[in-house]
Amino acid sequence: MSSVLRPASTGQETFISANYRPISSHLAITPPVSVVIPAMNEAENLPYVFKTLPDWIHEVVLVDGNSSDDTVEVARSLWPDVKVVPQRGKGKGDALITGFQACSGDIIVMVDADGSADGNEIVSYVSALVSGADFAKGSRFANGGGTDDMTFIRKLGNWALCTVVNRKFGARYTDLCYGYNAFWRHCLDKIDLDCTGFEVETLMNIRVVKAGLKVQEIPSHEYLRIHGTSNLRAVRDGLRVLRVILKERSNRRALRRRTQPSPMLDTVRGEVS
């Protein structure tokens, strides 16, 4: 890597490298960043989404869920190099898994297409990852975060489910069901996603903990959807999240039973030794 120390105009020295791309006045990175945006009929919202994306992003992967509007055309007009991937299955989880498989960047960022996420926050996620985290998890309830789009019932449900995950899996999350996250691509090999719906975020959060990955929460503000209506259904999707939690807990117990040594085998080993 070619680099040189040159005096800045202030008399201090500034580190300059041709191989590092500046993403803020305080941070420069080498790993390419891919942004995955699952979208279905979000043509009206995409201009608000794309205008906040940083220009140093390596690629944008738009997963089109068989849109009947101009979602794909609008995306291409806003980001000419956008990689459009058609979704063959259904559900947000299926869309994200499809998008992850199409990514070429070392870092992957998940962003919703409804205009509720601020792309300017991506720098905070990337900063956490290049500083040592494996998984940067957005939180609307961490200090500095917030939400304009959650009813009291949804907040209560999110808190209850988050509490269960923390107690059952030893996590310390402040938010559970939030889709603004970022991670190193190699993490996908350790969490092995296999769900299709909105519960995908919960599954990811549980499996990164089970895999022993280093997680850092990032305060994030969730804004109201700009146009259209959400496909999220609080009760239906809340039950799906609960089923995922119970299934993962059951799988964890089964794994523990399989990996525990047999008492009889220990006795025989003791006699032999």
Phi, psi and omega per residue, in radians:
M1 nan 2.142 3.126
S2 -1.482 2.200 3.137
S3 -2.590 2.764 -3.112
V4 -2.625 2.567 3.056
L5 -1.685 2.130 -3.130
R6 -2.167 2.465 3.111
P7 -1.215 2.309 3.069
A8 -1.427 3.002 -3.103
S9 -1.141 -0.339 -3.132
T10 -1.468 -0.056 -3.102
G11 1.651 -0.170 3.105
Q12 -1.572 2.890 3.140
E13 -1.665 2.462 -3.136
T14 -2.106 2.334 3.133
F15 -1.472 2.155 -3.103
I16 -2.153 2.272 3.134
S17 -2.428 2.348 3.134
A18 -1.265 -0.319 -3.070
N19 -1.650 -0.058 3.135
Y20 -1.874 2.388 3.127
R21 -1.807 2.092 3.140
P22 -1.207 2.331 3.064
I23 -2.057 -0.140 3.001
S24 -2.822 3.117 3.141
S25 -1.263 -0.180 -3.085
H26 -2.077 -0.089 -3.003
L27 -2.507 2.412 3.019
A28 -2.348 2.559 -3.073
I29 -2.347 2.772 2.978
T30 -1.835 -0.614 -3.059
P31 -1.144 2.323 3.096
P32 -1.219 2.505 -3.089
V33 -1.962 2.194 3.060
S34 -1.831 2.369 3.077
V35 -1.933 2.150 -3.139
V36 -1.797 2.185 -3.129
I37 -2.176 1.821 3.037
P38 -1.367 2.301 -3.050
A39 -2.541 2.433 2.994
M40 -2.475 1.973 -3.121
N41 0.999 0.927 -3.131
E42 -2.061 0.475 -3.081
A43 -0.994 -0.662 -3.112
E44 -1.261 -0.455 -3.092
N45 -1.584 -0.435 -3.041
L46 -1.003 -0.652 3.100
P47 -1.009 -0.624 3.129
Y48 -1.276 -0.583 3.131
V49 -1.236 -0.868 -3.027
F50 -1.228 -0.530 -3.084
K51 -1.206 -0.308 3.124
T52 -1.685 -0.112 -3.126
L53 -1.274 2.316 3.123
P54 -1.113 2.571 -3.095
D55 -1.333 -0.160 -3.138
W56 -1.524 0.041 3.120
I57 -1.112 2.397 -3.128
H58 -1.211 -0.798 -3.137
E59 -2.744 2.687 3.005
V60 -2.019 2.183 3.116
V61 -1.904 1.949 3.109
L62 -1.724 2.085 3.087
V63 -1.693 1.939 -3.073
D64 -1.605 2.069 -3.140
G65 -1.530 0.937 3.124
N66 1.015 0.904 -3.118
S67 -1.129 2.503 3.085
S68 -1.747 -0.045 3.082
D69 -1.826 -2.760 -3.072
D70 -1.672 0.566 -3.098
T71 -0.930 -0.873 -3.091
V72 -1.161 -0.780 -3.128
E73 -1.103 -0.731 3.123
V74 -1.123 -0.747 3.134
A75 -1.047 -0.749 -3.126
R76 -1.196 -0.569 3.108
S77 -1.265 -0.531 -3.117
L78 -1.461 -0.599 -3.097
W79 -2.429 1.533 -2.997
P80 -0.927 -0.536 -3.114
D81 -1.606 0.203 -3.104
V82 -1.013 2.435 3.082
K83 -1.670 1.934 -3.118
V84 -1.653 2.181 -3.140
V85 -2.106 2.120 3.118
P86 -1.289 2.411 3.092
Q87 -1.576 2.189 -3.133
R88 -1.609 -0.478 3.109
G89 -1.662 -2.752 3.131
K90 -2.328 2.687 3.067
G91 1.731 2.706 -3.102
K92 -1.148 -0.692 3.133
G93 -1.068 -0.775 3.110
D94 -1.083 -0.717 3.141
A95 -1.109 -0.769 -3.127
L96 -1.147 -0.762 3.129
I97 -1.057 -0.713 3.088
T98 -1.073 -0.758 3.131
G99 -1.159 -0.724 3.133
F100 -1.036 -0.702 -3.122
Q101 -1.146 -0.432 -3.102
A102 -1.572 -0.131 -3.066
C103 -1.302 2.510 3.056
S104 -1.978 -0.147 -3.137
G105 -1.352 2.779 3.093
D106 -1.358 -0.491 3.099
I107 -1.986 2.364 3.137
I108 -2.069 2.288 3.111
V109 -2.054 2.318 3.105
M110 -1.720 2.185 3.141
V111 -2.332 2.311 3.093
D112 -1.305 2.710 -3.055
A113 -1.680 0.122 -3.040
D114 -1.632 0.047 3.135
G115 1.488 0.119 -3.112
S116 -1.425 -0.281 -3.109
A117 -1.862 2.512 3.113
D118 -1.710 1.975 -3.125
G119 -1.083 -0.367 3.109
N120 -1.132 -0.321 3.118
E121 -1.323 -0.225 -3.092
I122 -0.978 -0.593 -3.138
V123 -1.043 -0.600 3.120
S124 -1.199 -0.686 3.098
Y125 -1.124 -0.832 -3.124
V126 -1.125 -0.677 3.113
S127 -1.019 -0.739 3.132
A128 -1.121 -0.679 -3.109
L129 -1.233 -0.796 -3.124
V130 -1.260 -0.231 3.095
S131 -1.582 -0.033 3.044
G132 2.279 -0.200 3.132
A133 -1.349 2.647 3.036
D134 -1.584 -0.614 -3.042
F135 -2.376 2.136 3.104
A136 -1.818 1.939 -3.006
K137 -1.820 2.100 3.104
G138 -1.191 2.478 3.114
S139 -2.408 2.221 3.089
R140 -1.445 -0.199 -3.059
F141 -2.008 0.032 2.982
A142 -1.278 2.771 -3.136
N143 -1.029 2.063 -3.102
G144 1.851 -0.190 3.118
G145 -1.621 -3.106 3.130
G146 3.108 2.980 3.105
T147 -2.596 2.464 3.044
D148 -1.882 0.057 -2.914
D149 -2.276 0.577 3.103
M150 -2.289 2.223 3.055
T151 -1.318 2.931 3.120
F152 -1.039 -0.707 -3.119
I153 -1.116 -0.745 3.125
R154 -1.157 -0.676 3.097
K155 -1.111 -0.740 3.129
L156 -1.114 -0.768 3.119
G157 -1.112 -0.742 3.117
N158 -1.084 -0.740 3.125
W159 -1.099 -0.776 -3.116
A160 -1.103 -0.820 -3.138
L161 -1.156 -0.660 3.106
C162 -1.113 -0.717 3.123
T163 -1.085 -0.721 3.129
V164 -1.094 -0.803 -3.136
V165 -1.095 -0.745 3.138
N166 -1.070 -0.732 -3.099
R167 -1.301 -0.680 -3.055
K168 -1.420 -0.488 -3.048
F169 -2.071 0.047 3.109
G170 1.267 0.439 3.113
A171 -1.515 3.012 3.100
R172 -2.372 0.811 -3.102
Y173 -1.359 2.614 2.983
T174 -1.839 -0.199 3.141
D175 -2.552 2.506 -3.081
L176 -2.057 -0.872 -2.982
C177 -1.744 1.191 -3.124
Y178 -2.335 2.344 -2.988
G179 -1.688 0.159 -3.140
Y180 -1.732 1.714 -3.085
N181 -2.467 2.870 3.081
A182 -2.544 2.662 -3.097
F183 -2.839 2.825 3.012
W184 -1.267 2.454 -3.054
R185 -1.040 -0.543 -3.111
H186 -1.129 -0.294 3.117
C187 -1.139 -0.444 -3.116
L188 -1.052 -0.555 3.132
D189 -1.184 -0.391 -3.057
K190 -1.708 -0.312 -3.101
I191 -1.886 -0.315 2.952
D192 0.772 1.222 -3.074
L193 -1.183 2.386 -3.092
D194 -2.596 0.725 3.076
C195 -2.303 2.830 -2.998
T196 -1.949 -0.356 -2.981
G197 -1.786 -2.797 -3.130
F198 -1.140 -0.285 -3.131
E199 -1.252 -0.023 -3.081
V200 -1.040 -0.654 -3.140
E201 -1.112 -0.724 3.114
T202 -1.113 -0.756 3.127
L203 -1.051 -0.742 3.107
M204 -1.073 -0.788 -3.107
N205 -1.087 -0.667 3.133
I206 -1.237 -0.799 -3.032
R207 -1.264 -0.471 3.064
V208 -1.195 -0.583 3.086
V209 -1.226 -0.788 3.131
K210 -1.089 -0.535 -3.139
A211 -1.440 -0.093 3.131
G212 1.306 0.409 3.138
L213 -1.372 2.644 -3.138
K214 -1.430 2.088 -3.082
V215 -1.938 2.372 3.026
Q216 -2.225 2.195 3.097
E217 -1.381 2.477 3.135
I218 -2.060 2.086 3.087
P219 -1.031 2.260 -3.087
S220 -2.431 2.571 3.109
H221 -1.893 2.189 3.107
E222 -1.701 2.145 3.141
Y223 -1.696 2.933 3.098
L224 -1.176 2.527 2.970
R225 -0.972 2.386 -3.050
I226 -1.421 -0.894 3.131
H227 -2.255 2.665 3.061
G228 1.423 -3.050 -3.141
T229 -2.161 2.606 -3.115
S230 -1.357 2.615 3.041
N231 -1.506 -0.059 -3.137
L232 -1.209 2.335 3.058
R233 -2.159 2.000 -2.944
A234 -0.957 -0.889 -3.076
V235 -1.231 -0.892 -3.117
R236 -1.012 -0.874 -3.085
D237 -1.314 -0.490 3.042
G238 -1.099 -0.702 3.102
L239 -1.169 -0.630 3.096
R240 -1.146 -0.681 3.090
V241 -1.106 -0.769 3.134
L242 -1.073 -0.717 3.115
R243 -1.092 -0.675 3.094
V244 -1.095 -0.760 3.139
I245 -1.058 -0.827 -3.122
L246 -1.133 -0.680 3.134
K247 -1.145 -0.778 -3.135
E248 -1.155 -0.624 3.083
R249 -1.139 -0.739 3.120
S250 -1.126 -0.731 3.118
N251 -1.112 -0.617 3.140
R252 -1.168 -0.732 3.119
R253 -1.136 -0.708 3.129
A254 -1.112 -0.691 3.118
L255 -1.127 -0.703 3.112
R256 -1.083 -0.730 3.136
R257 -1.120 -0.655 -3.121
R258 -1.246 -0.543 -3.083
T259 -1.596 -0.163 3.098
Q260 -1.297 2.331 3.141
P261 -1.178 2.559 3.127
S262 -1.233 2.286 3.108
P263 -1.003 -0.670 -3.139
M264 -1.155 -0.691 3.130
L265 -1.133 -0.677 3.108
D266 -1.088 -0.688 -3.135
T267 -1.124 -0.756 3.135
V268 -1.116 -0.716 3.125
R269 -1.091 -0.656 3.140
G270 -1.124 -0.679 -3.130
E271 -1.198 -0.694 -3.129
V272 -1.154 -0.734 -3.129
S273 -1.241 nan nan
